[in-house]
Amino acid sequence: MKKVAAIVQARVSSTRLPKKILKDIVDKPLLWHLIMRLKSAKQINQIIIATTSKKEDNSIVKLAKETAVESFRGSEEDVLDRYYQAAKKYKVEIIVRITADCPLADPKLVDKIIKCFLNNNFDYISNVHPPTYPDGLDVEVFSFETLKKVWKEAKKASEREHVTPYILNHHRMFRISNIENEVDLSYMRWTVDEERDLKFVKEIYKRLYKNNKIFYMTNILNLLKKEPELSRINEGILRNEGYAKSLREE
């Protein structure tokens, strides 16, 4: 049985919404909720919070300890190196890449993508190329061998900061697959980058988070059918603005 670990990149400094991953959602930090959701994924053996060595990120390491998950500290800008060193330290064979600003990540979807990876001979699989799930439900799964190759070869700043673009930019070198939803929901925004996003997520949790029970994508979709005005809270924000900004700077 191969060791599957979710490596969650997390840091306190964020330009659009400072300290967003520590913002309060129904009495717990945003990152706490993401960790609990990942803990309910059956295919994940270990959760590693990969943060930076900066003093301001001590609070993230503390939260990891409080939730009984592992932590790793590495480069702030070279997130690819942070992933590689974390995976190497904990002897991870299969990496599940999740970003810390996704408190609505769906454990069932995470399991589905991991299973598809395990049952096939892929180097990389995701649900984002092209995206058909709501922004904030992004999952990428790849082998340690793939990560090591990318770590050695990637040179562009955008490929180091965002971990996996090298794979897509050199797709002929890798066996790549993508999971698509039956209905294209990529226009929906369930991630947290701005104050409006946080407000949206808080409203979802206020309605669906009962007795510490995990709720899923289907529950959120049913809620949004009943209360479509909730989706208008954070509509019109560009998907993957962080990566687009890196490319513009390059």
DOTIGU-947790 format. One line per 8 residues: their letters; for each residue x, y, z of N, C-alpha, C. Coordinates in Angstrom, 2 decimals. Atoms other than C-alpha are relative to their C-alpha. Layout:
N
a = X/Y/Z/X/Y/Z/X/Y/Z | ... $
END
This chain:
250
mkkvaaiv = 0.85/-1.20/0.00/0.00/0.00/0.00/0.88/1.25/0.00 | -0.82/-1.21/0.11/1.49/3.33/-1.07/-0.48/1.07/0.98 | 0.34/-1.06/-0.95/1.63/6.23/1.35/-0.51/1.23/-0.75 | 0.65/-1.15/0.62/-0.76/8.99/0.29/-0.11/1.12/1.03 | 0.08/-1.12/-0.94/-0.39/12.38/1.94/-0.53/1.25/-0.68 | 0.43/-1.33/0.45/-2.25/15.64/1.50/1.02/1.00/0.51 | -0.91/-1.07/-0.40/0.30/18.43/1.50/-0.71/1.33/-0.29 | 0.76/-1.24/0.09/-1.43/21.73/2.19/0.96/1.18/0.13 $
qarvsstr = -0.86/-1.17/-0.08/0.50/24.89/1.35/-0.74/1.11/0.74 | 0.67/-0.98/-0.85/-0.26/27.56/3.93/1.00/1.02/0.52 | -0.80/-1.06/-0.61/1.14/30.90/5.02/-0.94/1.12/0.43 | 0.84/-1.07/-0.55/-0.20/33.86/6.99/-0.07/1.19/-0.95 | -0.02/-1.19/0.85/0.87/36.57/4.55/-0.74/-0.26/-1.31 | 0.71/0.05/1.27/-1.59/37.08/1.71/-0.39/1.43/-0.32 | 0.15/-1.41/0.35/-1.91/40.34/-0.20/-1.45/0.47/0.00 | 1.39/-0.46/0.12/-5.65/40.46/-0.88/-0.78/-0.09/1.30 $
lpkkilkd = 0.71/0.16/-1.27/-6.90/39.18/2.48/1.00/-0.52/1.03 | -1.04/0.40/-0.96/-4.16/39.16/5.15/-0.53/-0.97/1.07 | 0.32/1.01/-1.02/-4.20/36.17/7.54/-1.32/-0.73/-0.27 | 1.30/0.58/0.35/-7.15/34.70/5.63/-0.18/-1.42/0.54 | 0.18/1.40/-0.42/-6.43/31.09/6.62/-0.22/-0.15/1.51 | 0.27/0.03/-1.44/-6.72/32.02/10.30/-1.30/0.74/0.35 | 1.27/-0.70/-0.23/-9.98/33.96/9.85/-1.02/-0.96/0.60 | 0.98/0.81/-0.73/-12.83/32.76/12.00/-1.21/-0.38/-0.84 $
ivdkpllw = 1.23/0.52/0.60/-15.59/30.57/10.56/-0.66/-0.88/1.05 | 0.70/0.66/-1.10/-18.14/29.39/13.12/0.95/-0.46/1.13 | -0.84/0.17/-1.21/-15.66/29.73/16.00/1.30/-0.77/-0.19 | -1.28/0.69/0.24/-12.72/27.97/14.34/0.70/0.65/-1.19 | -0.72/-0.57/1.14/-9.94/29.13/11.97/-0.34/-0.74/-1.31 | 0.28/0.57/1.33/-10.50/28.56/8.25/0.83/-1.27/-0.24 | -0.89/1.15/0.22/-7.48/26.22/8.11/-0.42/-1.21/0.84 | 0.49/1.09/-0.86/-8.88/24.15/11.00/-1.10/-0.78/-0.72 $
hlimrlks = 1.11/0.66/0.70/-12.01/23.44/8.96/0.51/-0.83/-1.18 | -0.55/0.76/1.13/-9.98/22.40/5.91/0.65/-1.29/0.50 | -0.65/1.19/-0.55/-7.92/20.00/8.05/-1.03/-1.05/0.39 | 1.05/0.95/-0.40/-11.08/18.42/9.50/-0.64/-0.67/-1.22 | 0.60/0.57/1.22/-12.51/17.96/6.00/0.94/-1.02/-0.64 | -0.97/0.93/0.57/-9.31/16.31/4.78/0.14/-1.26/0.86 | -0.06/1.17/-0.89/-9.28/14.05/7.84/-1.11/-1.00/-0.30 | 1.11/0.92/0.29/-12.59/12.60/6.69/0.14/-0.67/-1.37 $
akqinqii = -0.28/0.68/1.27/-11.11/11.60/3.30/0.65/-1.36/0.31 | -0.42/1.37/-0.35/-10.62/7.82/3.47/1.31/-0.42/-0.68 | -1.18/0.41/0.76/-7.79/7.62/0.91/1.30/0.69/0.46 | -1.18/-0.74/-0.46/-5.43/10.00/2.75/0.55/-0.63/1.28 | -0.67/0.59/-1.17/-2.91/8.46/5.18/0.57/1.04/0.95 | -0.68/-1.01/-0.81/-1.33/11.68/6.39/-0.31/1.39/-0.55 | 0.18/-1.40/0.40/-1.86/15.45/6.34/1.22/0.78/0.47 | -1.18/-0.81/-0.30/1.15/17.78/6.19/-0.29/1.45/-0.37 $
iattskke = 0.17/-1.43/0.27/0.80/21.54/6.52/1.38/0.57/-0.32 | -1.30/-0.51/0.46/3.67/23.00/4.49/-0.02/1.52/0.02 | -0.03/-1.44/-0.15/4.37/26.53/5.64/1.42/0.53/-0.16 | -1.32/-0.60/0.20/7.31/28.92/5.62/0.78/0.03/1.32 | -0.84/-0.08/-1.20/10.19/29.40/8.03/-0.10/1.36/0.68 | 0.16/-1.34/-0.59/9.04/32.96/8.78/-0.70/-0.08/1.36 | 0.53/0.00/-1.36/8.22/33.77/12.38/-1.52/0.16/0.03 | 1.44/-0.25/0.02/4.72/34.97/11.47/-0.82/-1.27/-0.27 $
dnsivkla = 0.70/1.25/0.28/3.86/31.42/10.40/0.09/-1.01/1.15 | 0.00/0.86/-1.20/4.47/29.99/13.89/-1.41/-0.42/0.38 | 1.40/0.29/-0.34/0.70/30.17/14.37/-0.55/-1.17/-0.81 | 0.45/1.11/0.85/0.21/27.73/11.49/0.54/-1.32/0.55 | -0.62/1.20/-0.58/2.64/25.21/13.02/-0.75/-0.39/1.29 | 0.73/0.23/-1.25/0.80/25.61/16.34/-1.37/-0.64/-0.29 | 1.31/0.55/0.37/-2.56/24.91/14.66/0.13/-1.45/-0.49 | -0.24/1.37/0.47/-1.13/21.82/12.94/0.16/-0.95/1.19 $
ketavesf = -0.22/0.81/-1.20/0.01/20.51/16.31/-1.31/-0.23/0.75 | 1.28/0.09/-0.72/-3.37/21.23/17.91/-0.98/-0.96/-0.68 | 0.90/0.88/0.75/-5.15/19.28/15.17/0.63/-1.36/-0.29 | -0.70/1.30/0.11/-2.65/16.38/15.36/0.35/-0.37/-1.44 | -0.53/0.29/1.34/-1.31/16.73/11.81/1.44/0.48/-0.05 | -1.41/-0.34/0.12/2.28/17.12/10.63/0.15/1.42/-0.58 | -0.30/-1.28/0.63/3.90/20.39/9.63/1.42/-0.04/-0.54 | -1.34/-0.12/0.60/6.90/21.35/7.54/0.23/1.47/-0.31 $
rgseedvl = -0.33/-1.40/0.27/8.68/24.68/7.18/1.08/0.08/-1.07 | -0.96/-0.13/1.10/10.46/25.73/4.01/-0.07/1.36/-0.65 | -0.08/-1.26/0.74/10.88/28.41/1.36/-1.36/0.67/-0.14 | 1.25/-0.74/0.16/8.28/31.15/1.17/-0.41/0.08/-1.46 | 0.32/-0.21/1.41/8.49/31.85/-2.58/0.09/-1.28/-0.83 | -0.18/1.23/0.77/9.76/28.49/-3.89/-0.87/-1.10/0.62 | 0.96/0.95/-0.59/6.66/26.49/-2.99/0.26/-1.41/-0.52 | -0.36/1.30/0.56/7.78/23.68/-5.29/1.05/-0.68/0.87 $
dryyqaak = -1.03/0.56/-0.88/10.88/23.19/-3.14/-0.60/-0.38/1.36 | 0.66/0.29/-1.27/8.70/23.34/-0.02/-0.74/-1.34/-0.08 | 0.72/1.27/0.20/6.54/20.51/-1.41/0.96/-1.17/-0.07 | -0.95/1.10/0.18/9.50/18.42/-2.47/0.67/-0.38/1.32 | -0.69/0.28/-1.27/11.33/18.75/0.86/-0.96/-0.61/1.03 | 0.99/0.57/-0.93/8.13/18.03/2.83/-0.28/-1.46/-0.34 | 0.28/1.37/0.45/7.36/14.93/0.76/1.19/-0.92/0.28 | -1.23/0.77/-0.23/10.97/13.76/1.05/0.15/-0.32/1.49 $
kykveiiv = -0.16/0.19/-1.45/11.08/14.24/4.83/-0.96/-1.07/0.53 | 1.01/0.92/-0.52/7.86/12.29/5.43/-0.17/-1.26/-0.85 | -0.01/1.21/0.84/8.61/9.65/2.75/-1.36/-0.25/-0.66 | 1.29/0.07/0.68/5.42/10.39/0.84/0.19/-0.58/-1.40 | -0.09/0.60/1.34/4.84/8.28/-2.28/-0.98/0.65/-0.98 | 1.01/-0.66/0.84/1.70/9.99/-3.59/-0.44/1.28/0.71 | 0.30/-1.31/-0.58/1.07/13.69/-3.03/-1.37/0.47/-0.48 | 1.27/-0.65/0.33/-2.37/15.30/-2.90/0.20/1.47/0.31 $
ritadcpl = -0.26/-1.44/-0.21/-1.92/19.03/-3.42/-1.31/0.74/0.23 | 1.15/-0.81/-0.38/-4.44/21.26/-1.68/0.53/1.34/0.48 | -0.40/-1.31/-0.52/-4.21/24.99/-1.01/-0.87/0.34/1.22 | 0.63/-0.21/-1.32/-5.12/26.30/2.44/-1.22/0.90/-0.03 | 1.13/-0.94/0.06/-7.72/28.80/1.22/-1.28/-0.64/-0.55 | 1.15/0.73/0.53/-10.28/26.12/0.34/-0.77/-0.74/1.10 | 0.69/0.62/-1.14/-12.47/25.49/3.44/-1.26/-0.78/-0.38 | 1.14/0.80/0.46/-15.19/23.85/1.30/0.47/-1.22/-0.80 $
adpklvdk = -0.54/1.18/0.69/-12.89/21.16/-0.14/-0.85/-1.23/0.33 | 0.92/1.13/-0.18/-14.95/18.00/-0.64/0.79/-1.31/0.16 | -0.75/1.25/-0.25/-13.49/14.81/0.95/-0.37/-1.12/-0.96 | 0.43/1.06/0.94/-15.55/12.57/-1.35/0.64/0.20/-1.37 | -0.65/-0.31/1.28/-14.16/14.32/-4.42/1.49/-0.30/0.08 | -1.42/0.30/-0.23/-10.63/14.09/-2.99/0.23/-1.51/-0.12 | -0.12/1.46/0.07/-11.13/10.33/-2.52/-0.17/-0.53/-1.41 | 0.27/0.44/1.38/-12.53/9.92/-6.03/1.23/0.20/-0.90 $
iikcflnn = -1.15/-0.31/0.85/-9.49/11.57/-7.63/1.21/-0.85/0.40 | -1.10/0.88/-0.46/-6.99/9.64/-5.48/-0.21/-1.42/-0.52 | 0.31/1.37/0.46/-8.73/6.34/-6.35/0.30/-0.14/-1.48 | -0.25/0.05/1.45/-8.56/7.16/-10.06/1.50/-0.03/-0.27 | -1.46/0.01/0.14/-4.83/7.86/-9.69/0.56/-1.37/0.35 | -0.51/1.29/-0.48/-4.21/4.63/-7.76/-0.34/-1.15/-0.96 | 0.46/1.08/0.87/-6.14/2.52/-10.27/0.52/0.10/-1.43 | -0.53/-0.19/1.35/-4.31/3.85/-13.31/1.49/0.33/0.06 $
nfdyisnv = -1.44/-0.23/0.06/-0.77/4.43/-14.47/0.30/1.46/-0.37 | -0.18/-1.42/0.27/-0.78/8.23/-14.30/1.20/0.56/0.79 | -1.00/-0.77/-0.74/1.97/10.65/-13.30/-0.69/1.13/0.77 | 0.69/-1.16/-0.54/-0.53/13.40/-12.56/-1.47/-0.06/-0.38 | 1.43/-0.11/0.29/-4.28/13.77/-12.28/-0.56/1.17/0.80 | 0.63/-1.11/-0.71/-6.45/16.73/-11.35/-1.45/0.13/-0.46 | 1.34/-0.33/0.48/-9.91/18.20/-11.76/-0.05/1.46/-0.47 | -0.08/-1.42/0.36/-8.71/21.57/-13.03/0.51/0.29/-1.42 $
hpptypdg = -0.52/-0.23/1.37/-7.47/21.08/-16.62/-0.81/-0.77/-1.04 | 0.62/-1.28/-0.37/-10.07/22.05/-17.70/-0.81/-0.11/1.29 | 0.81/0.03/-1.21/-11.96/23.06/-14.54/-1.49/-0.17/-0.31 | 1.46/0.16/0.14/-15.55/21.83/-14.26/-0.67/-0.03/1.38 | 0.51/-0.06/-1.37/-15.91/21.94/-10.47/0.12/1.45/0.50 | -0.13/-1.35/-0.54/-16.40/25.09/-8.38/1.44/0.32/0.41 | -1.31/-0.46/-0.44/-13.24/27.10/-7.74/0.05/-0.11/1.52 | -0.06/0.27/-1.44/-12.15/25.96/-4.28/-0.11/-1.48/0.29 $
ldvevfsf = 0.05/1.46/-0.13/-12.64/22.24/-4.91/1.12/-0.63/-0.82 | -1.12/0.47/0.81/-9.35/21.92/-6.80/0.81/-1.07/0.74 | -0.81/1.09/-0.55/-7.42/18.69/-6.24/1.02/-0.41/-1.06 | -1.02/0.52/0.90/-4.12/17.61/-7.80/0.69/-1.16/0.70 | -0.66/1.18/-0.56/-2.55/14.18/-7.27/1.14/-0.40/-0.93 | -1.14/0.40/0.82/0.91/13.14/-8.44/0.97/-0.82/0.84 | -0.97/0.87/-0.69/3.69/10.71/-7.58/1.20/0.81/0.47 | -1.22/-0.65/-0.47/6.83/11.60/-5.69/1.02/0.09/-1.14 $
etlkkvwk = -0.93/0.00/1.13/8.82/10.66/-8.82/-0.27/1.19/-0.93 | 0.39/-1.15/0.84/6.87/13.27/-10.80/0.43/1.29/0.67 | -0.39/-1.19/-0.75/7.42/15.88/-8.08/1.51/0.22/-0.07 | -1.46/-0.09/0.03/11.14/15.11/-8.03/0.49/0.49/-1.36 | -0.39/-0.40/1.36/11.43/15.49/-11.81/-0.29/1.49/-0.22 | 0.39/-1.41/0.14/9.55/18.81/-11.74/0.92/0.89/0.83 | -0.88/-0.74/-0.91/11.66/20.01/-8.78/1.37/0.23/-0.63 | -1.31/-0.10/0.65/14.84/19.32/-10.77/-0.03/0.89/-1.24 $
eakkaser = 0.04/-0.63/1.33/13.68/20.75/-14.10/-0.60/1.41/-0.04 | 0.71/-1.28/0.09/11.38/23.72/-13.38/0.92/1.18/0.33 | -0.87/-1.16/-0.19/13.18/27.06/-13.72/-0.77/1.31/0.15 | 0.76/-1.26/-0.06/10.50/29.74/-14.17/-0.55/0.24/1.40 | 0.51/-0.36/-1.33/9.38/31.63/-11.06/-1.45/-0.46/0.17 | 1.40/0.41/-0.08/5.72/30.86/-11.87/-0.13/-1.51/0.22 | 0.01/1.45/-0.16/6.54/27.13/-12.05/0.48/-0.42/1.38 | -0.47/0.30/-1.36/8.32/27.24/-8.69/-1.04/0.43/1.04 $
ehvtpyil = 0.96/-0.52/-0.98/5.67/29.31/-6.91/-1.30/-0.79/0.02 | 1.31/0.65/0.10/2.64/27.36/-8.15/0.08/-1.53/-0.15 | -0.28/1.44/-0.16/4.18/23.84/-8.01/-0.20/-0.84/-1.26 | 0.29/0.98/1.08/2.52/22.08/-10.96/-0.06/0.54/-1.44 | 0.09/-0.45/1.40/2.48/24.39/-14.07/1.01/-0.66/-0.94 | -1.01/0.65/0.86/5.68/22.71/-15.34/-0.57/-1.26/-0.64 | 0.59/1.24/0.52/3.72/19.48/-15.75/-0.87/0.28/-1.21 | 0.89/-0.34/1.11/1.12/21.12/-17.96/0.76/0.66/-1.15 $
nhhrmfri = -0.81/-0.65/1.04/3.73/23.18/-19.81/0.85/-1.00/-0.78 | -0.79/1.06/0.64/5.58/19.93/-20.65/-0.81/-1.31/0.01 | 0.96/1.12/-0.16/2.58/17.62/-20.91/0.40/-1.27/-0.74 | -0.41/1.20/0.75/4.23/15.28/-23.43/0.94/-0.89/0.82 | -0.93/0.75/-0.85/6.69/14.21/-20.71/-0.71/-0.82/1.07 | 0.73/0.61/-1.12/3.96/13.04/-18.32/-1.29/-0.66/-0.46 | 1.31/0.63/0.24/0.94/10.73/-18.27/-1.01/0.74/0.86 | 0.90/-0.94/-0.70/-1.80/13.20/-17.38/-1.46/-0.37/-0.24 $
snienevd = 1.45/0.22/0.15/-5.51/12.78/-16.73/-0.76/1.08/0.75 | 0.84/-1.01/-0.64/-8.39/15.00/-15.66/-1.38/-0.58/0.30 | 1.35/0.40/-0.39/-11.63/14.31/-13.79/-0.95/1.16/-0.27 | 0.96/-1.07/0.30/-14.62/16.26/-15.08/-1.34/-0.29/0.64 | 1.34/0.11/-0.54/-17.96/16.92/-13.46/-1.00/-0.13/-1.14 | 1.02/0.16/1.05/-21.13/16.02/-15.38/-0.51/1.34/-0.50 | 0.45/-1.35/0.34/-22.18/19.67/-15.31/1.15/0.97/0.29 | -1.09/-0.96/-0.21/-19.69/22.53/-15.72/-0.40/1.03/1.06 $
lsymrwtv = 0.28/-0.92/-1.11/-19.72/24.38/-12.39/1.20/0.92/0.27 | -1.23/-0.75/-0.21/-16.41/26.19/-12.90/-0.25/1.50/0.23 | 0.34/-1.41/-0.23/-18.21/29.57/-12.77/-0.26/0.28/1.48 | 0.27/-0.18/-1.43/-18.94/28.99/-9.06/1.31/0.24/0.76 | -1.20/-0.38/-0.73/-16.50/30.48/-6.57/-0.14/-0.34/1.48 | 0.09/0.46/-1.38/-15.98/28.64/-3.27/1.34/0.09/0.73 | -1.31/-0.19/-0.63/-12.39/29.63/-2.47/0.02/1.33/0.75 | -0.06/-1.25/-0.76/-11.25/32.47/-0.20/1.26/0.79/-0.35 $
deerdlkf = -1.09/-0.91/0.33/-9.10/35.28/-1.58/-0.30/1.42/0.45 | 0.42/-1.36/-0.34/-11.11/38.36/-0.69/-1.06/-0.05/1.11 | 0.98/-0.10/-1.09/-13.42/39.58/2.06/-1.36/-0.55/-0.42 | 1.30/0.49/0.51/-16.46/38.78/-0.12/-0.04/-1.53/-0.01 | -0.09/1.47/0.00/-15.27/35.17/-0.46/-0.22/-0.54/1.41 | 0.12/0.42/-1.39/-14.98/34.86/3.30/-1.45/0.11/0.47 | 1.41/-0.19/-0.38/-18.49/36.24/3.75/-0.86/-1.12/-0.58 | 0.74/1.09/0.65/-19.84/33.68/1.26/0.18/-1.31/0.76 $
vkeiykrl = -0.29/1.25/-0.71/-18.12/30.77/3.04/-0.65/-0.02/1.38 | 0.63/-0.09/-1.32/-19.36/31.97/6.42/-1.50/-0.27/-0.06 | 1.45/0.22/0.18/-22.94/32.01/5.13/-0.30/-1.47/-0.27 | 0.16/1.44/0.28/-22.54/28.44/3.82/0.12/-0.80/1.29 | -0.22/0.72/-1.26/-21.15/27.20/7.14/-1.13/0.26/0.99 | 1.06/-0.36/-0.93/-23.82/29.04/9.10/-1.25/-0.86/-0.23 | 1.20/0.76/0.36/-26.49/27.07/7.25/0.21/-1.51/0.02 | -0.21/1.45/0.21/-24.86/23.66/6.75/0.83/-0.70/1.07 $
yknnkify = -0.90/0.64/-0.97/-22.35/23.07/9.56/-0.73/-0.22/1.32 | 0.76/0.34/-1.21/-24.32/21.29/12.28/0.67/-1.15/0.75 | -0.57/1.05/-0.86/-22.91/19.25/15.18/1.35/-0.51/-0.51 | -1.34/0.34/0.49/-19.41/19.31/13.65/0.00/-1.03/-1.13 | 0.09/0.99/1.08/-20.62/17.13/10.76/0.48/0.59/-1.33 | -0.48/-0.42/1.32/-18.95/17.33/7.35/-1.18/0.07/-0.97 | 0.98/-0.10/1.09/-21.15/18.58/4.50/0.77/-0.01/-1.32 | -0.66/0.27/1.28/-20.43/18.03/0.81/-0.48/0.93/-1.12 $
mtnilnll = 0.33/-0.82/1.16/-20.63/19.63/-2.62/-1.50/-0.04/-0.31 | 1.44/0.13/0.31/-24.14/18.27/-3.17/-0.86/0.79/0.98 | 0.73/-0.78/-1.00/-25.32/19.87/0.08/0.06/1.49/-0.32 | -0.17/-1.43/0.33/-23.91/23.24/-0.98/-0.82/0.35/-1.24 | 0.76/-0.25/1.23/-25.46/22.98/-4.46/-1.50/0.08/0.29 | 1.41/-0.02/-0.37/-28.86/22.18/-2.95/-0.36/1.30/0.72 | 0.22/-1.25/-0.72/-28.54/25.17/-0.63/-0.05/1.19/-0.96 | -0.06/-1.11/0.95/-27.61/27.49/-3.51/-1.20/0.02/-0.95 $
kkepelsr = 1.25/0.03/0.79/-30.67/26.33/-5.46/-1.12/0.68/0.77 | 1.04/-0.60/-0.85/-32.85/27.36/-2.52/0.27/1.48/0.25 | -0.36/-1.39/-0.30/-30.92/30.58/-1.85/1.02/0.51/-1.02 | -0.94/-0.40/1.06/-29.38/31.69/-5.18/0.69/1.34/0.26 | -0.62/-1.30/-0.29/-28.66/35.15/-3.76/1.36/-0.14/0.69 | -1.29/0.22/-0.66/-25.77/33.63/-1.79/1.16/0.05/-0.99 | -1.06/0.04/1.03/-23.77/33.11/-5.01/0.38/1.40/-0.46 | -0.28/-1.37/0.46/-23.99/36.83/-5.74/0.95/0.75/0.95 $
inegilrn = -0.87/-0.65/-0.99/-21.95/37.67/-2.61/1.40/0.23/-0.56 | -1.39/-0.11/0.47/-18.63/37.01/-4.35/0.14/-0.26/-1.50 | -0.09/0.25/1.45/-19.44/36.79/-8.06/0.90/1.03/-0.68 | -0.78/-0.93/0.82/-17.22/38.36/-10.71/1.48/0.08/0.31 | -1.43/0.00/-0.31/-13.80/37.57/-9.20/0.69/-1.02/-0.91 | -0.72/0.85/0.96/-11.28/36.09/-11.65/0.55/-1.26/0.65 | -0.55/1.27/-0.49/-10.36/32.42/-11.17/1.51/-0.02/-0.21 | -1.46/0.15/0.08/-6.68/31.68/-10.49/0.74/1.32/-0.22 $
egyakslr = -0.62/-1.32/0.14/-5.76/35.35/-10.18/1.46/-0.02/0.42 | -1.39/0.07/-0.48/-2.58/34.44/-8.26/0.95/-0.49/-1.08 | -0.84/0.54/1.06/-1.18/32.35/-11.11/0.07/0.97/-1.17 | 0.03/-0.99/1.08/-2.27/34.94/-13.69/0.95/1.16/0.31 | -0.88/-1.09/-0.44/-0.39/37.60/-11.68/1.47/-0.42/-0.18 | -1.37/0.50/0.17/2.77/35.43/-11.66/0.43/0.03/-1.46 | -0.32/0.01/1.43/2.61/35.07/-15.44/0.20/1.41/-0.52 | -0.15/-1.39/0.43/2.14/38.83/-15.92/1.36/0.55/0.45 $
ee = -1.27/-0.48/-0.54/5.16/39.52/-13.71/1.21/-0.61/-0.73 | -1.08/0.69/0.73/7.23/37.01/-15.70/0.22/0.63/-1.36 $
END
